[in-house]
Structures are given as C-alpha cells and as structure tokens.
Amino acid sequence: MTMSHRRNDQIDMVVPFVHFRDQRETMERPFFSIAKQKRLKEIDYTSPDGSVWVRVLPNQAYGMATIWDADILIWAASTICEMKKRGRNDIPRKLNFMPYDLLKGIGRETGGRQYKLLRDALFRLQSTSVRTNIRAEKAKRKERQFSWIDAFDDTIDEETNASRGMSITLSDWFYEGVLMDGGVLAIDPAYFGITGGRERWLYRIARKHAGGAGEGGFAISLPTLFEKSGAEGTYRRFKFEIAKIAKADELPGFVLRIEEKERGEPHLRMIRRDLVTDEGLIVPAPKPKRTRKPKASAELPLFRHLSDETIALCRKAHPGWDVYGLKTEFDHWLEGDAAREPKNYESAFLGFAERFVRDAD
C-alpha cells in the first residue's frame, strides 16, 4: 500500500452499473473468514473427491480477509463486467475510485469510521495469502498462490487530510476469473444488507448451486456444508446455527429447509423463493412444449428453454452436473454480449456445456 499527498486526476475507471456480479469460484469454496472477530487460524479445505483444494493463510497483524471484505471484490467484478459489456478492450486490473462511491455502491455508510474500515479491509485483502489448485493447470502449475489485491493506493489531500481517491490492483487469479466465460453470477443487491457471516456465505452457496436448479432446488448434507464453510468451532455449533437460520427463513431470493434423514445427518435444501408459495408449496416450473425442430431465429428469444432431448443429452455427456445450473451459466454468458445470441439455442447450449465442464475439470 502506498499513500501520497497530492490530487488524484485518475478517477476515471469507475463506471456505474445496474447488476452486481460475484466471481463464481469464490462462491462455493471457503476463501474467506465468515466470522466478525479477527481470524488467525488458516483454512485448509479439500473437496470430498480430492480434486479441489484451497488453503487460506491470514496475516498475523491484520487477520484473514472476511466475507464482508469480499464486498469490495464484488464491486470490482461488477465494474469490470460493466466495462466488458460496454465494449472496452483494455480492461485494467487497476481500478481507480472515490471511497464515497465504493461505499455507497455496496450499501455502506460514508463517514470517517467507514473510511477507516475500508482501509482495514484493503489491508486484509492484500495481506491474506491464498493457495489453490483451481485454474492452476491453465498456468501449467500444480497450484496458484496470490493475494486478493496486489496493491492499493490512497491519495490524501494535503490541507484537509481527506482522501482524494483510491485505487486497487486486482490479482491475476481474480481478474482472470471475472473475465473468463461463465466466470461470474448475478447477485441480489439485498445481499449487501445481510449482516450475519453465515447468512452471507449461505446466500452465495445458494446462488451458486440453487439459482438454476429448478423447483427441486439443491440439497447438501450438513457435514459437507460444514467442511465447505471453513468455519472455526465445532460441527455441533455449526449445525445449531444453520438450523436457526433456516427457521428464520430470511435469506433474500432463497428458501432454506432442514431435511431430517432416517439414517445419517440432516440435509439443507435451498430453493429459489419465486418457486415457493406463501403456503410453502413448491410451484411447478412450466414445462416447455416439445418441438421436432426448433425454429432458428436471430432475434433475442423471450424464453430460452431446453427440450427433453437436449436435457437427456447433457446429462448423458456430463453425469453429476446440474443441467439447469449449466443453463444459467450459459444464459449469463449470452447476456454479456448481444452478438453471442445463437441461431440454435439448444445446440449452442450443448457446445457451451462441453467447454464449461472441460474448463472446470
């Protein structure tokens, strides 16, 4: 971090955006502390099948970057996506901004204390070290190591000692993850109003896995969920807290339900709230009419759907993958550029799914 006492004439990178975007890979793995107190214990996570691992090392002076600090990364990802949408070719890793604009964008107060908390968050994002094998193969290495931001600057007014502008330089890993196909997911602005760390983390899990899962939602066992959280403390305490959150049922956009099992531990089911009635009944998703040969059209379709044949082909080609989740990823990718709209939606979807699954392996 550097600090200079001069005017900043470089506040030109930030563009207003309507949709907030979160980096997809950070939503389903334990990359951040979900506790409000300073965390000094590292996170060491390996997926159940052993294919993915994440290790997060906190700085002893500042602690580990938190899920609230990650709001800055969501803001950065949203800014980059807006630049890309507007056709900008030279999208920078370094983003210049006024602290007031960033704080307002992520729903924070704008007083002196919030400015101090912003600087503290930037220190944690820069000093927390992350090691993972996610996207390491693309760099022909067994692992990638990075901090969330490589650097940040704060320009101070000589007379008032107030900030005249700040900048952050994003890590290569995060920057690449935002710009890659299917690298981001849209999130509800109400997310920034969630105060609890576990609730914030659960929203990101639900958005990643249940956002495109259809009327059945997404279910996961509580022990597996505990491992994915990276939370400190005991599983027993975690289980109690999750049950309390599910009972409150206040997560924006998603309904949470605890499902008891005759054998084994309970599961948490996450279902899009728009698919559940006030009485708690699941609204069946409308089934598209089957057609022998979809009519090709260059116009933007009002409804994009998959036929039963396409769904069956996708499930056969990619066993274990959520077809509707892949469809959501495809639709978000199409929304990034109007020129991407295909003449044959279903054929293009199958091609996208093939590339997406291959890149995720």
C-alpha positions, 0 to 999 in steps of 0.5 A: 500500500502506498499513500501520497499527498497530492490530487488524484486526476485518475478517477476515471475507471469507475463506471456505474452499473445496474447488476452486481456480479460475484466471481463464481469460484469464490462462491462455493469454496471457503476463501474467506473468514465468515466470522466478525472477530479477527481470524488467525487460524488458516483454512485448509479445505479439500473437496470430498473427491480430492480434486479441489483444494484451497488453503487460506493463510491470514496475516498475523497483524491484520487477520484473514480477509472476511466475507464482508471484505469480499464486498469490495471484490464484488464491486470490482467484478461488477465494474469490470463486467460493466466495462466488458459489456460496454465494449472496452478492450483494455480492461485494467486490473487497476481500478481507480475510485472515490471511497464515497462511491465504493461505499455507497455502491455496496450499501455502506455508510460514508463517514470517517469510521467507514473510511477507516474500515475500508482501509482495514479491509484493503489491508486484509485483502492484500495481506491474506495469502491464498493457495489453490489448485483451481485454474492452476493447470491453465498456468501449467502449475500444480497450484496458484498462490496470490493475494486478493489485491496486489496493491492499493493506493490512497491519495490524501489531500494535503490541507484537509487530510481527506482522501482524494481517491483510491485505487486497487490492483486486482490479482491475476487469479481474480481478474482472470476469473471475472473475465473468463466465460461463465466466470461470474453470477448475478447477485441480489443487491439485498445481499449487501444488507445481510449482516450475519457471516453465515447468512452471507456465505449461505446466500452465495452457496445458494446462488451458486448451486440453487439459482438454476436448479429448478423447483427441486432446488439443491440439497447438501448434507450438513457435514459437507456444508460444514467442511465447505464453510471453513468455519472455526468451532465445532460441527455441533455449533455449526449445525445449531446455527444453520438450523436457526437460520433456516427457521428464520427463513430470511435469506433474500431470493432463497428458501432454506429447509432442514431435511431430517434423514432416517439414517445419517445427518440432516440435509439443507435444501435451498430453493429459489423463493419465486418457486415457493408459495406463501403456503410453502408449496413448491410451484411447478416450473412450466414445462416447455412444449416439445418441438421436432425442430426448433425454429432458428431465429436471430432475434433475442428469444423471450424464453430460452428453454431446453427440450427433453432431448437436449436435457437427456443429452447433457446429462448423458455427456456430463453425469453429476452436473446440474443441467439447469445450473449449466443453463444459467451459466450459459444464459449469463454468458449470452447476456454479456454480449448481444452478438453471442445470441445463437441461431440454435439455442439448444445446440449452442447450449450443448457446445457451451456445456462441453467447454464449461465442464472441460474448463472446470475439470 
